[in-house]
Amino acid sequence: MRRVATVADGAGQADAHAMLRRVHLRTTILRVAVLELLAEAAERPMTVEAMAQAMLRRGQPISVPTLYGAVRSLVEHGLVERSRMDGGPALCWIKERASAASHQVVCKICQRHAAGSDAELSAQIARFCAQHGFPLGGQSVLIQTQCADCLRAASSPRSPLPVLALPPAHP
C-alpha cells in the first residue's frame, strides 16, 4: 500500500483548513486540532480519549463529549475513519483521500497503522461482493494483525525462568 499524504506532511493547519473546505465543512479550532493530532500520529490511530489527553498537554482542554462531536462530523464528511477493534475503544485516523475505497492494516498490539488504496484489491472486493449480492459504494477494508516489530518482540527469547535449588532430600 502506498503512503498517504497527511496534514503533517505539508503546511499543517493550512492543509487541515483545505481538507475542511474541500468537504464544505466549517473550519473550527477543534476540527483543525483533531486533524493535526491525527496527522502527527499518522501510523498510530488515536482514541477520542487519547486526543483529549493530547490536547490537554497542549494547553487546549476539551471535554470528551465535545471532542466526540467534532470527530463524528469529520467521519460523516469522509475526512476521518473510525473503527473499533476486538471490542476495544474506537480508533480514529485520517481517511485515504485518493478514492472512496480505502484499506487499512492495524497492529492489534501497538496500534501501528498503514492506509492506502489499491485498485486491484478494490476490484476484487467489488467482484466478491457482487457475486454474493452486496452492492458497494466506497468500501473500507480493515485488517487486524500484528506488525513485524510486535511479532519479533513476541518471538524473541525471553530471559529463562530461574531454576530453584532444592535442598537435598534426606534419606
DSSP file (Angstrom, degrees, kcal/mol; ACC not computed):
  #  RESIDUE AA STRUCTURE BP1 BP2  ACC     N-H-->O    O-->H-N    N-H-->O    O-->H-N    TCO  KAPPA ALPHA  PHI   PSI    X-CA   Y-CA   Z-CA
    1    1 A M              0   0    0      0, 0.0     2,-0.2     0, 0.0   117,-0.1   0.000 360.0 360.0 360.0 142.6    0.0    0.0    0.0
    2    2 A R        -     0   0    0    115,-0.4     2,-0.2     1,-0.1   113,-0.1  -0.487 360.0-101.9 -82.8 156.0    1.2    3.4   -0.8
    3    3 A R        -     0   0    0     -2,-0.2     2,-0.4   113,-0.1   113,-0.1  -0.533  35.3-129.0 -76.7 141.7    1.7    6.0    1.9
    4    4 A V        -     0   0    0    111,-0.3     2,-0.3    -2,-0.2    -1,-0.1  -0.752  15.9-120.8 -95.2 134.7   -1.0    8.6    2.2
    5    5 A A        -     0   0    0     -2,-0.4     2,-0.2     3,-0.0    92,-0.2  -0.560  41.1-177.0 -70.7 135.2   -0.2   12.3    2.3
    6    6 A T    >>  -     0   0    0     -2,-0.3     3,-1.2    33,-0.1     4,-0.7  -0.719  43.8 -90.9-128.3 177.5   -1.5   13.8    5.5
    7    7 A V  G >4>S+     0   0    0      1,-0.3     5,-1.4    -2,-0.2     3,-0.9   0.870 122.8  58.6 -56.1 -38.7   -1.7   17.2    7.2
    8    8 A A  G 345S+     0   0    0      1,-0.2    -1,-0.3     3,-0.1     5,-0.1   0.727  96.0  63.9 -68.2 -21.5    1.6   16.6    8.9
    9    9 A D  G <45S+     0   0    0     -3,-1.2    -1,-0.2     3,-0.1    -2,-0.2   0.798 114.3  15.8 -72.2 -27.5    3.4   16.2    5.6
   10   10 A G  T <<5S-     0   0    0     -3,-0.9     3,-0.1    -4,-0.7    -3,-0.1   0.239 122.6 -23.9-118.5-125.9    2.7   19.7    4.5
   11   11 A A  T > 5 -     0   0    0      1,-0.2     3,-1.5     2,-0.1     2,-0.6   0.243  68.9-147.4 -86.1  13.7    1.7   23.0    5.8
   12   12 A G  T 3><S+     0   0    0     -5,-1.4     4,-2.1     1,-0.3     3,-0.4  -0.411  84.7  25.7  65.0-109.0   -0.1   21.7    8.9
   13   13 A Q  H 3> S+     0   0    0     -2,-0.6     4,-2.8     1,-0.2    -1,-0.3   0.855 120.6  58.1 -59.5 -36.7   -3.0   24.0    9.7
   14   14 A A  H <> S+     0   0    0     -3,-1.5     4,-2.2     1,-0.2    -1,-0.2   0.909 108.2  46.5 -61.3 -41.0   -3.2   25.1    6.0
   15   15 A D  H  > S+     0   0    0     -3,-0.4     4,-2.7    -8,-0.2    -1,-0.2   0.901 111.2  51.7 -66.9 -40.5   -3.8   21.5    4.9
   16   16 A A  H  X S+     0   0    0     -4,-2.1     4,-2.2     1,-0.2    -2,-0.2   0.918 110.4  48.7 -61.7 -43.0   -6.4   21.0    7.7
   17   17 A H  H  X S+     0   0    0     -4,-2.8     4,-2.5     1,-0.2    -1,-0.2   0.916 111.8  49.5 -62.0 -43.0   -8.2   24.1    6.5
   18   18 A A  H  X S+     0   0    0     -4,-2.2     4,-2.5     1,-0.2    -2,-0.2   0.896 109.0  52.2 -63.7 -41.0   -8.1   22.9    2.9
   19   19 A M  H  X S+     0   0    0     -4,-2.7     4,-1.1     1,-0.2    -1,-0.2   0.923 111.8  46.1 -61.4 -43.6   -9.4   19.5    3.9
   20   20 A L  H  <>S+     0   0    0     -4,-2.2     5,-2.9     1,-0.2     3,-0.3   0.901 113.0  49.3 -66.6 -41.7  -12.3   21.1    5.7
   21   21 A R  H ><5S+     0   0    0     -4,-2.5     3,-1.7     1,-0.2    -1,-0.2   0.889 103.5  61.4 -63.7 -38.5  -13.1   23.5    2.8
   22   22 A R  H 3<5S+     0   0    0     -4,-2.5    -1,-0.2     1,-0.3    -2,-0.2   0.840 111.7  37.6 -59.0 -34.7  -13.0   20.6    0.3
   23   23 A V  T 3<5S-     0   0    0     -4,-1.1    -1,-0.3    -3,-0.3    -2,-0.2   0.248 115.1-114.8-101.8  12.5  -15.9   18.9    2.0
   24   24 A H  T < 5 +     0   0    0     -3,-1.7     2,-0.5     1,-0.2    -3,-0.2   0.885  65.1 148.5  57.4  43.4  -17.7   22.2    2.7
   25   25 A L      < -     0   0    0     -5,-2.9    -1,-0.2    -6,-0.1    -2,-0.1  -0.926  54.3-107.2-109.9 131.8  -17.3   21.8    6.5
   26   26 A R        -     0   0    0     -2,-0.5     2,-0.5    -3,-0.1     5,-0.1  -0.287  34.4-119.0 -58.4 134.5  -16.9   24.9    8.6
   27   27 A T        +     0   0    0      4,-0.1     2,-0.3     3,-0.0    -1,-0.1  -0.644  40.0 172.4 -78.5 124.2  -13.4   25.4    9.9
   28   28 A T     >  -     0   0    0     -2,-0.5     4,-2.4     1,-0.1     5,-0.2  -0.922  44.5-116.8-127.5 158.2  -13.2   25.4   13.7
   29   29 A I  H  > S+     0   0    0     -2,-0.3     4,-2.3     1,-0.2     5,-0.1   0.892 116.5  51.5 -58.2 -39.6  -10.3   25.4   16.0
   30   30 A L  H  > S+     0   0    0      2,-0.2     4,-2.5     1,-0.2    -1,-0.2   0.923 109.1  47.7 -67.1 -45.2  -11.3   22.0   17.3
   31   31 A R  H  > S+     0   0    0      1,-0.2     4,-2.3     2,-0.2    -1,-0.2   0.914 113.6  48.2 -63.0 -41.8  -11.7   20.3   13.9
   32   32 A V  H  X S+     0   0    0     -4,-2.4     4,-2.5     1,-0.2    -1,-0.2   0.923 111.3  50.8 -62.9 -43.4   -8.3   21.7   12.8
   33   33 A A  H  X S+     0   0    0     -4,-2.3     4,-2.6    -5,-0.2    -2,-0.2   0.899 109.9  50.0 -62.1 -41.2   -6.7   20.4   16.1
   34   34 A V  H  X S+     0   0    0     -4,-2.5     4,-2.5     2,-0.2     5,-0.2   0.938 111.6  47.7 -63.1 -46.9   -8.2   16.9   15.6
   35   35 A L  H  X S+     0   0    0     -4,-2.3     4,-2.0     1,-0.2   -28,-0.2   0.894 112.7  49.4 -62.0 -39.5   -6.9   16.7   12.0
   36   36 A E  H  X S+     0   0    0     -4,-2.5     4,-2.5     2,-0.2    -1,-0.2   0.926 110.9  49.4 -65.1 -44.1   -3.5   17.9   13.2
   37   37 A L  H  X S+     0   0    0     -4,-2.6     4,-1.5     1,-0.2    -2,-0.2   0.926 113.0  46.7 -60.4 -45.2   -3.3   15.3   16.0
   38   38 A L  H  < S+     0   0    0     -4,-2.5    56,-0.2     1,-0.2    -1,-0.2   0.854 112.0  51.3 -67.4 -33.9   -4.3   12.5   13.7
   39   39 A A  H >< S+     0   0    0     -4,-2.0     3,-1.3    -5,-0.2    -1,-0.2   0.904 108.6  50.5 -68.5 -40.6   -1.8   13.6   11.1
   40   40 A E  H 3< S+     0   0    0     -4,-2.5     3,-0.2     1,-0.3    -1,-0.2   0.815 113.6  46.3 -65.8 -29.1    1.0   13.7   13.7
   41   41 A A  T >< S+     0   0    0     -4,-1.5     3,-2.3    -5,-0.2    -1,-0.3  -0.160  75.6 148.3-102.2  37.4    0.0   10.2   14.8
   42   42 A A  T <  S+     0   0    0     -3,-1.3    -1,-0.2     1,-0.3    -2,-0.1   0.772  74.5  35.5 -47.8 -39.5   -0.1    9.0   11.2
   43   43 A E  T 3  S+     0   0    0     -3,-0.2    70,-3.1     1,-0.2    -1,-0.3   0.455 115.9  58.6 -96.8  -0.1    0.9    5.4   12.0
   44   44 A R  S <  S-     0   0    0     -3,-2.3    -1,-0.2    68,-0.3    68,-0.2  -0.861  79.2-144.8-130.4  97.4   -0.8    5.2   15.3
   45   45 A P        -     0   0    0      0, 0.0     2,-0.3     0, 0.0    48,-0.2  -0.186  21.1-137.1 -55.9 155.8   -4.5    5.7   15.3
   46   46 A M  B     -A   92   0A   0     46,-2.1    46,-2.5     4,-0.0     2,-0.2  -0.883   2.4-131.1-120.5 148.6   -5.9    7.5   18.3
   47   47 A T     >  -     0   0    0     -2,-0.3     4,-2.0    44,-0.2     5,-0.1  -0.536  32.9-112.7 -82.8 161.9   -8.9    7.1   20.5
   48   48 A V  H  > S+     0   0    0     42,-0.4     4,-2.3     1,-0.2     5,-0.1   0.887 120.3  54.5 -62.5 -37.7  -11.0   10.2   21.3
   49   49 A E  H  > S+     0   0    0      1,-0.2     4,-2.1     2,-0.2    -1,-0.2   0.906 106.8  50.0 -63.3 -41.0   -9.8    9.9   24.9
   50   50 A A  H  > S+     0   0    0      1,-0.2     4,-2.4     2,-0.2    -1,-0.2   0.874 109.4  52.4 -65.1 -36.3   -6.2    9.9   23.8
   51   51 A M  H  X S+     0   0    0     -4,-2.0     4,-2.6     2,-0.2    -2,-0.2   0.917 107.9  51.1 -63.9 -42.1   -6.9   13.0   21.7
   52   52 A A  H  X S+     0   0    0     -4,-2.3     4,-2.0     1,-0.2    10,-0.3   0.908 111.5  47.6 -62.1 -41.6   -8.5   14.8   24.7
   53   53 A Q  H  X S+     0   0    0     -4,-2.1     4,-2.3     2,-0.2    -1,-0.2   0.910 111.5  50.3 -65.5 -42.1   -5.3   14.0   26.8
   54   54 A A  H  X S+     0   0    0     -4,-2.4     4,-1.3     1,-0.2    -2,-0.2   0.898 110.9  49.1 -63.5 -40.2   -3.0   15.2   24.0
   55   55 A M  H  <>S+     0   0    0     -4,-2.6     5,-3.3     2,-0.2    -1,-0.2   0.883 108.5  53.3 -67.3 -37.0   -5.0   18.4   23.7
   56   56 A L  H ><5S+     0   0    0     -4,-2.0     3,-1.6     1,-0.2    -2,-0.2   0.919 106.8  52.3 -61.8 -43.3   -4.8   18.9   27.5
   57   57 A R  H 3<5S+     0   0    0     -4,-2.3    -1,-0.2     1,-0.3    -2,-0.2   0.799 107.6  53.3 -62.6 -27.7   -1.0   18.5   27.3
   58   58 A R  T 3<5S-     0   0    0     -4,-1.3    -1,-0.3    -5,-0.2    -2,-0.2   0.433 124.2-105.3 -85.3  -0.1   -1.0   21.2   24.6
   59   59 A G  T < 5S+     0   0    0     -3,-1.6    -3,-0.2    -4,-0.2    -2,-0.1   0.714  91.3 114.4  83.3  19.8   -2.9   23.6   26.8
   60   60 A Q      < -     0   0    0     -5,-3.3    -3,-0.1    -6,-0.2    -2,-0.1  -0.619  49.4-167.8-120.6  70.5   -6.2   23.1   24.9
   61   61 A P        +     0   0    0      0, 0.0     2,-0.3     0, 0.0    -8,-0.1  -0.343  12.5 171.9 -63.1 137.7   -8.5   21.3   27.4
   62   62 A I        -     0   0    0    -10,-0.3     2,-0.1    -2,-0.0    -6,-0.1  -0.996  34.3-110.4-145.5 143.8  -11.6   20.0   25.8
   63   63 A S     >  -     0   0    0     -2,-0.3     4,-2.1     1,-0.1     5,-0.2  -0.472  25.7-125.7 -74.4 147.6  -14.4   17.8   27.1
   64   64 A V  H  > S+     0   0    0      1,-0.2     4,-2.7     2,-0.2     5,-0.2   0.904 109.1  53.5 -61.6 -43.6  -14.6   14.3   25.7
   65   65 A P  H  > S+     0   0    0      0, 0.0     4,-1.7     0, 0.0    -1,-0.2   0.899 109.4  48.9 -60.4 -38.1  -18.2   14.6   24.6
   66   66 A T  H  > S+     0   0    0      2,-0.2     4,-1.8     1,-0.2    -2,-0.2   0.903 111.3  50.0 -64.9 -40.6  -17.4   17.8   22.6
   67   67 A L  H  X S+     0   0    0     -4,-2.1     4,-2.7     1,-0.2     5,-0.2   0.891 106.0  55.8 -64.9 -40.4  -14.5   16.0   21.0
   68   68 A Y  H  X S+     0   0    0     -4,-2.7     4,-2.8     1,-0.2    -1,-0.2   0.900 106.1  52.5 -58.4 -39.9  -16.7   13.1   20.1
   69   69 A G  H  X S+     0   0    0     -4,-1.7     4,-2.0     2,-0.2    -1,-0.2   0.910 110.0  46.9 -62.4 -43.0  -19.0   15.6   18.3
   70   70 A A  H  X S+     0   0    0     -4,-1.8     4,-1.9     2,-0.2    -2,-0.2   0.920 113.9  47.6 -65.4 -43.5  -16.1   17.0   16.3
   71   71 A V  H  X S+     0   0    0     -4,-2.7     4,-2.5     1,-0.2    -2,-0.2   0.921 109.2  54.6 -63.9 -43.1  -14.8   13.6   15.4
   72   72 A R  H  X S+     0   0    0     -4,-2.8     4,-2.8     1,-0.2    -1,-0.2   0.910 108.3  48.6 -57.4 -43.6  -18.3   12.4   14.4
   73   73 A S  H  X S+     0   0    0     -4,-2.0     4,-1.5     1,-0.2    -1,-0.2   0.881 111.2  50.2 -66.7 -35.9  -18.7   15.4   11.9
   74   74 A L  H  <>S+     0   0    0     -4,-1.9     5,-2.5     2,-0.2     6,-1.3   0.867 112.7  47.3 -68.5 -35.7  -15.2   14.6   10.4
   75   75 A V  H ><5S+     0   0    0     -4,-2.5     3,-1.8     4,-0.2    -2,-0.2   0.935 110.1  52.2 -67.7 -46.9  -16.2   11.0   10.0
   76   76 A E  H 3<5S+     0   0    0     -4,-2.8    -2,-0.2     1,-0.3    -1,-0.2   0.803 110.7  48.6 -60.7 -29.7  -19.6   11.9    8.4
   77   77 A H  T 3<5S-     0   0    0     -4,-1.5    -1,-0.3    -5,-0.2    -2,-0.2   0.326 117.3-112.5 -95.2   7.5  -17.8   14.2    5.9
   78   78 A G  T < 5S+     0   0    0     -3,-1.8    -3,-0.2     2,-0.2    -2,-0.1   0.646  87.9 109.7  78.7  16.0  -15.3   11.5    5.0
   79   79 A L  S   <S+     0   0    0     -5,-2.5    16,-2.7    -6,-0.2     2,-0.4   0.769  78.9  34.5 -91.2 -28.6  -12.1   13.1    6.4
   80   80 A V  E     -B   94   0A   0     -6,-1.3     2,-0.4    14,-0.3    -2,-0.2  -0.948  67.7-148.1-128.6 145.1  -11.6   10.7    9.3
   81   81 A E  E     -B   93   0A   0     12,-3.0    12,-2.0    -2,-0.4     2,-0.4  -0.867  12.0-166.7-109.6 150.2  -12.2    7.0    9.7
   82   82 A R  E     +B   92   0A   0     -2,-0.4     2,-0.3    10,-0.2    10,-0.2  -0.996  11.8 167.5-139.3 129.2  -13.2    5.4   13.0
   83   83 A S  E     -B   91   0A   0      8,-2.4     8,-3.4    -2,-0.4     2,-0.4  -1.000  27.6-136.5-146.6 143.8  -13.2    1.7   13.8
   84   84 A R  E     -B   90   0A   0     -2,-0.3     2,-0.5     6,-0.3     6,-0.2  -0.847  20.6-153.4 -99.6 132.8  -13.5   -0.5   16.9
   85   85 A M    >   -     0   0    0      4,-0.6     3,-3.0    -2,-0.4    -2,-0.0  -0.925  66.3 -24.2-111.4 127.1  -11.1   -3.4   17.2
   86   86 A D  T 3  S-     0   0    0     -2,-0.5    -1,-0.2     1,-0.3    -2,-0.0   0.808 120.9 -55.7  47.1  41.1  -11.9   -6.5   19.2
   87   87 A G  T 3  S+     0   0    0      1,-0.2    -1,-0.3    -3,-0.1     3,-0.1   0.492 110.0 123.8  75.7   1.5  -14.4   -4.8   21.4
   88   88 A G  S <  S-     0   0    0     -3,-3.0    -1,-0.2     1,-0.2     3,-0.1  -0.089  73.7 -58.2 -82.2-172.0  -11.8   -2.2   22.5
   89   89 A P        -     0   0    0      0, 0.0    -4,-0.6     0, 0.0    -1,-0.2  -0.339  65.2 -95.6 -67.7 151.2  -12.1    1.6   22.2
   90   90 A A  E     - B   0  84A   0     -6,-0.2   -42,-0.4    -3,-0.1     2,-0.4  -0.427  37.1-144.5 -68.2 138.4  -12.7    3.0   18.7
   91   91 A L  E     - B   0  83A   0     -8,-3.4    -8,-2.4   -44,-0.1     2,-0.3  -0.833  11.1-155.8-105.3 144.7   -9.6    4.2   16.9
   92   92 A C  E     +AB  46  82A   0    -46,-2.5   -46,-2.1    -2,-0.4     2,-0.3  -0.915  18.1 160.9-121.8 146.5   -9.5    7.2   14.5
   93   93 A W  E     - B   0  81A   0    -12,-2.0   -12,-3.0    -2,-0.3     2,-0.3  -0.973  47.5 -83.3-154.8 162.6   -7.2    8.1   11.7
   94   94 A I  E     - B   0  80A   0     -2,-0.3   -14,-0.3   -56,-0.2     2,-0.1  -0.535  53.0-118.5 -71.7 132.3   -7.2   10.4    8.6
   95   95 A K        -     0   0    0    -16,-2.7    -1,-0.1    -2,-0.3     2,-0.0  -0.426  29.4 -96.8 -75.5 144.7   -9.1    8.8    5.8
   96   96 A E        -     0   0    0      1,-0.1    -1,-0.1    20,-0.1     3,-0.1  -0.355  33.2-160.4 -54.9 132.3   -7.3    8.0    2.5
   97   97 A R  S    S+     0   0    0    -92,-0.2    -1,-0.1     1,-0.1    -2,-0.1   0.724  70.8  79.3 -92.4 -22.7   -8.1   10.8    0.1
   98   98 A A  S    S-     0   0    0      2,-0.1     2,-0.3     1,-0.0    -1,-0.1   0.793 105.1  -6.3 -65.0 -31.9   -7.3    9.2   -3.3
   99   99 A S        -     0   0    0      2,-0.3    39,-0.0    -3,-0.1    -1,-0.0  -0.930  70.0-100.0-153.1 174.4  -10.6    7.2   -3.7
  100  100 A A  S    S+     0   0    0     -2,-0.3     2,-0.4    37,-0.0    -1,-0.1   0.776 104.7  72.5 -71.3 -25.0  -13.8    6.2   -2.0
  101  101 A A        +     0   0    0     37,-0.2     2,-0.3    39,-0.1    -2,-0.3  -0.735  63.4 176.7 -93.1 137.7  -12.2    2.8   -1.2
  102  102 A S  E     -c  140   0B   0     37,-2.1    39,-2.3    -2,-0.4     2,-0.4  -0.987  15.8-155.2-139.3 152.7   -9.6    2.6    1.5
  103  103 A H  E     -cD 141 116B   0     13,-2.9    13,-2.0    -2,-0.3     2,-0.4  -0.990  12.9-172.5-129.5 132.6   -7.7   -0.3    3.0
  104  104 A Q  E     -cD 142 115B   0     37,-3.4    39,-2.8    -2,-0.4     2,-0.4  -0.948  14.1-162.2-128.3 146.8   -6.1   -0.2    6.4
  105  105 A V  E     -cD 143 114B   0      9,-2.4     9,-2.1    -2,-0.4     2,-0.4  -0.999  16.6-174.3-123.4 127.7   -3.8   -2.6    8.3
  106  106 A V  E     -cD 144 113B   0     37,-2.8    39,-2.2    -2,-0.4     2,-0.4  -0.985  24.4-127.8-127.6 131.6   -3.7   -2.1   12.1
  107  107 A C  E  >  -c  145   0B   0      5,-2.7     4,-1.3    -2,-0.4    39,-0.3  -0.637  12.4-149.1 -75.5 128.0   -1.4   -3.9   14.6
  108  108 A K  T  4 S+     0   0    0     37,-3.6    38,-0.2    -2,-0.4    -1,-0.1   0.703  93.3  43.8 -70.1 -19.2   -3.5   -5.4   17.4
  109  109 A I  T  4 S+     0   0    0     36,-0.3    -1,-0.1     3,-0.1    37,-0.1   0.939 130.3  13.7 -91.3 -59.6   -0.7   -4.9   19.8
  110  110 A C  T  4 S-     0   0    0      2,-0.1    -2,-0.1    37,-0.0    36,-0.1   0.496  92.2-124.7-101.0  -4.4    0.9   -1.5   19.3
  111  111 A Q     <  +     0   0    0     -4,-1.3    -3,-0.1     1,-0.2    35,-0.0   0.570  48.5 164.6  70.7  11.7   -1.9    0.1   17.1
  112  112 A R        -     0   0    0    -68,-0.2    -5,-2.7    -6,-0.1     2,-0.4  -0.334  20.6-158.4 -58.3 146.0    0.6    1.0   14.3
  113  113 A H  E     -D  106   0B   0    -70,-3.1     2,-0.4    -7,-0.2    -7,-0.2  -0.973  22.5-174.8-136.6 139.8   -1.5    1.7   11.2
  114  114 A A  E     -D  105   0B   0     -9,-2.1    -9,-2.4    -2,-0.4     2,-0.3  -0.998  13.4-175.7-131.6 139.4   -0.9    1.8    7.5
  115  115 A A  E     +D  104   0B   0     -2,-0.4     2,-0.3   -11,-0.2  -111,-0.3  -0.946  16.0 129.2-133.8 153.8   -3.5    3.0    5.0
  116  116 A G  E     -D  103   0B   0    -13,-2.0   -13,-2.9    -2,-0.3     2,-0.4  -0.973  44.6-104.2-177.0-172.6   -3.8    3.2    1.3
  117  117 A S        -     0   0    0     -2,-0.3     2,-0.4   -15,-0.2  -115,-0.4  -1.000  21.7-171.4-137.1 136.4   -5.8    2.4   -1.7
  118  118 A D     >  -     0   0    0     -2,-0.4     4,-2.7     1,-0.1     5,-0.2  -0.964  12.9-157.6-133.9 114.5   -5.3   -0.4   -4.2
  119  119 A A  H  > S+     0   0    0     -2,-0.4     4,-2.3     1,-0.2     5,-0.2   0.880  94.9  50.6 -60.8 -40.4   -7.3   -0.5   -7.4
  120  120 A E  H  > S+     0   0    0      2,-0.2     4,-2.2     1,-0.2    -1,-0.2   0.930 112.6  45.6 -64.7 -45.4   -6.8   -4.2   -7.9
  121  121 A L  H  > S+     0   0    0      1,-0.2     4,-2.5     2,-0.2    -2,-0.2   0.913 112.5  51.6 -63.5 -42.3   -7.8   -5.1   -4.4
  122  122 A S  H  X S+     0   0    0     -4,-2.7     4,-2.4     1,-0.2    -1,-0.2   0.898 109.7  50.0 -60.8 -40.9  -10.8   -2.8   -4.6
  123  123 A A  H  X S+     0   0    0     -4,-2.3     4,-2.5     2,-0.2    -1,-0.2   0.900 110.6  49.4 -64.8 -41.2  -11.9   -4.5   -7.9
  124  124 A Q  H  X S+     0   0    0     -4,-2.2     4,-2.5     2,-0.2    -2,-0.2   0.912 111.7  48.4 -64.6 -41.9  -11.5   -8.0   -6.3
  125  125 A I  H  X S+     0   0    0     -4,-2.5     4,-2.7     2,-0.2    -2,-0.2   0.912 111.2  50.7 -63.7 -42.5  -13.6   -6.9   -3.3
  126  126 A A  H  X S+     0   0    0     -4,-2.4     4,-2.5     2,-0.2    -2,-0.2   0.911 111.5  47.9 -62.9 -42.6  -16.3   -5.4   -5.6
  127  127 A R  H  X S+     0   0    0     -4,-2.5     4,-2.4     2,-0.2    -2,-0.2   0.934 112.5  48.9 -62.5 -45.8  -16.4   -8.7   -7.6
  128  128 A F  H  X S+     0   0    0     -4,-2.5     4,-1.1     1,-0.2    -2,-0.2   0.935 113.4  46.1 -59.0 -48.2  -16.7  -10.8   -4.5
  129  129 A C  H  <>S+     0   0    0     -4,-2.7     5,-3.1     1,-0.2     3,-0.5   0.901 111.4  51.9 -63.9 -41.5  -19.5   -8.6   -3.1
  130  130 A A  H ><5S+     0   0    0     -4,-2.5     3,-1.4     1,-0.2    -1,-0.2   0.897 105.5  55.4 -62.0 -40.7  -21.4   -8.6   -6.4
  131  131 A Q  H 3<5S+     0   0    0     -4,-2.4    -1,-0.2     1,-0.3    -2,-0.2   0.799 113.2  42.6 -61.4 -28.1  -21.2  -12.4   -6.6
  132  132 A H  T 3<5S-     0   0    0     -4,-1.1    -1,-0.3    -3,-0.5    -2,-0.2   0.259 121.7-102.8-105.8  11.1  -22.9  -12.5   -3.1
  133  133 A G  T < 5S+     0   0    0     -3,-1.4    -3,-0.2    -4,-0.2    -2,-0.1   0.786  77.1 131.6  78.4  28.6  -25.5   -9.8   -3.7
  134  134 A F      < -     0   0    0     -5,-3.1    -1,-0.2    -8,-0.1    -2,-0.1  -0.896  45.1-150.3-115.2 102.6  -23.8   -6.9   -1.8
  135  135 A P        -     0   0    0      0, 0.0     2,-0.4     0, 0.0    -9,-0.0  -0.383  17.7-138.5 -67.9 149.3  -23.7   -3.7   -3.8
  136  136 A L        +     0   0    0      1,-0.1     2,-0.1   -10,-0.1     3,-0.1  -0.860  30.1 169.0-114.0 144.6  -20.8   -1.4   -3.0
  137  137 A G  S    S-     0   0    0     -2,-0.4     2,-0.6     1,-0.2    -1,-0.1   0.090  78.1 -26.8-106.1-128.6  -20.3    2.2   -2.5
  138  138 A G  S    S-     0   0    0     -2,-0.1     2,-0.3   -38,-0.1    -1,-0.2  -0.796  76.8-159.8 -85.6 124.7  -17.0    3.2   -1.1
  139  139 A Q        -     0   0    0     -2,-0.6   -37,-2.1    -3,-0.1     2,-0.4  -0.711  11.0-153.8-106.4 158.9  -15.7    0.3    1.0
  140  140 A S  E     -c  102   0B   0     -2,-0.3     2,-0.5   -39,-0.2   -37,-0.2  -0.997   5.4-158.9-130.9 128.1  -13.2    0.2    3.7
  141  141 A V  E     -c  103   0B   0    -39,-2.3   -37,-3.4    -2,-0.4     2,-0.5  -0.932   6.3-169.2-109.9 126.0  -11.2   -2.9    4.5
  142  142 A L  E     -c  104   0B   0     -2,-0.5     2,-0.6   -39,-0.2   -37,-0.2  -0.965   0.8-168.0-117.6 118.4   -9.6   -3.1    7.9
  143  143 A I  E     -c  105   0B   0    -39,-2.8   -37,-2.8    -2,-0.5     2,-0.6  -0.928   5.7-158.8-107.9 122.6   -7.1   -5.9    8.6
  144  144 A Q  E     +c  106   0B   0     -2,-0.6     2,-0.2   -39,-0.2   -37,-0.2  -0.895  36.5 123.4-103.0 122.3   -6.2   -6.5   12.2
  145  145 A T  E     -c  107   0B   0    -39,-2.2   -37,-3.6    -2,-0.6     2,-0.4  -0.720  60.6 -79.3-151.3-162.3   -2.9   -8.4   12.6
  146  146 A Q        -     0   0    0    -39,-0.3   -39,-0.1    -2,-0.2     2,-0.0  -0.962  40.1-126.0-116.4 137.7    0.5   -7.9   14.3
  147  147 A C     >  -     0   0    0     -2,-0.4     4,-2.5     1,-0.1     5,-0.2  -0.305  30.1-104.7 -74.2 164.8    3.2   -5.8   12.8
  148  148 A A  H  > S+     0   0    0      1,-0.2     4,-2.7     2,-0.2     5,-0.2   0.871 120.2  54.5 -59.3 -39.0    6.7   -7.2   12.2
  149  149 A D  H  > S+     0   0    0      2,-0.2     4,-2.3     1,-0.2    -1,-0.2   0.919 110.9  44.4 -62.8 -43.3    8.1   -5.4   15.3
  150  150 A C  H  > S+     0   0    0      2,-0.2     4,-2.2     1,-0.2    -2,-0.2   0.880 113.8  50.4 -70.1 -37.3    5.5   -6.9   17.6
  151  151 A L  H  X S+     0   0    0     -4,-2.5     4,-1.8     2,-0.2    -2,-0.2   0.923 111.6  48.8 -62.9 -43.3    5.9  -10.3   16.1
  152  152 A R  H  X S+     0   0    0     -4,-2.7     4,-1.1     1,-0.2    -2,-0.2   0.915 111.8  48.5 -62.6 -43.6    9.7  -10.1   16.5
  153  153 A A  H  < S+     0   0    0     -4,-2.3     3,-0.3     1,-0.2    -1,-0.2   0.881 111.6  50.3 -64.3 -37.5    9.3   -9.0   20.2
  154  154 A A  H  < S+     0   0    0     -4,-2.2    -1,-0.2     1,-0.2    -2,-0.2   0.818 115.1  42.6 -71.2 -29.7    6.8  -11.8   20.9
  155  155 A S  H  < S+     0   0    0     -4,-1.8    -1,-0.2    -5,-0.1    -2,-0.2   0.537  87.2 110.4 -95.8  -5.6    9.2  -14.4   19.4
  156  156 A S  S  < S-     0   0    0     -4,-1.1     2,-0.1    -3,-0.3    -3,-0.0  -0.412  83.9 -96.1 -68.8 144.3   12.4  -13.2   20.9
  157  157 A P        -     0   0    0      0, 0.0     2,-0.2     0, 0.0    -1,-0.1  -0.383  41.1-143.1 -63.2 130.7   13.8  -15.4   23.5
  158  158 A R        -     0   0    0     -2,-0.1     3,-0.1     1,-0.1    -4,-0.0  -0.501  34.8 -79.6 -88.2 163.1   12.8  -14.3   26.9
  159  159 A S        -     0   0    0     -2,-0.2    -1,-0.1     1,-0.1     0, 0.0  -0.405  60.4-103.3 -61.9 137.0   15.0  -14.5   29.9
  160  160 A P        -     0   0    0      0, 0.0    -1,-0.1     0, 0.0     3,-0.1  -0.229  37.5 -99.2 -64.6 151.1   14.9  -18.1   31.2
  161  161 A L        -     0   0    0      1,-0.1     2,-0.1    -3,-0.1    -3,-0.0  -0.426  47.5 -99.7 -66.4 143.1   12.9  -18.8   34.2
  162  162 A P        -     0   0    0      0, 0.0     2,-0.6     0, 0.0    -1,-0.1  -0.371  32.2-128.7 -65.5 142.1   15.1  -19.0   37.4
  163  163 A V        -     0   0    0     -3,-0.1     2,-0.4    -2,-0.1     0, 0.0  -0.816  19.8-137.6 -93.2 125.1   16.0  -22.5   38.4
  164  164 A L        -     0   0    0     -2,-0.6     2,-0.7     1,-0.0    -1,-0.0  -0.683   9.4-136.4 -85.3 131.0   15.2  -23.1   42.0
  165  165 A A        -     0   0    0     -2,-0.4    -1,-0.0     3,-0.0    -2,-0.0  -0.779  20.7-153.1 -87.6 117.9   17.8  -25.0   44.0
  166  166 A L        -     0   0    0     -2,-0.7     3,-0.1     1,-0.1     0, 0.0  -0.668  21.8-107.5 -89.8 145.1   16.0  -27.5   46.2
  167  167 A P        -     0   0    0      0, 0.0    -1,-0.1     0, 0.0     3,-0.1  -0.380  49.4 -88.5 -66.4 150.1   17.6  -28.7   49.4
  168  168 A P        -     0   0    0      0, 0.0     2,-0.2     0, 0.0    -3,-0.0  -0.276  46.2-108.2 -61.9 144.8   19.0  -32.3   49.2
  169  169 A A        -     0   0    0     -3,-0.1    -3,-0.0     1,-0.1     0, 0.0  -0.514  28.8-129.3 -73.8 138.8   16.4  -34.9   50.1
  170  170 A H              0   0    0     -2,-0.2    -1,-0.1     1,-0.1     0, 0.0  -0.754 360.0 360.0 -89.7 133.4   17.1  -36.6   53.4
  171  171 A P              0   0    0      0, 0.0    -1,-0.1     0, 0.0    -2,-0.0   0.514 360.0 360.0 -70.1 360.0   17.1  -40.5   53.3
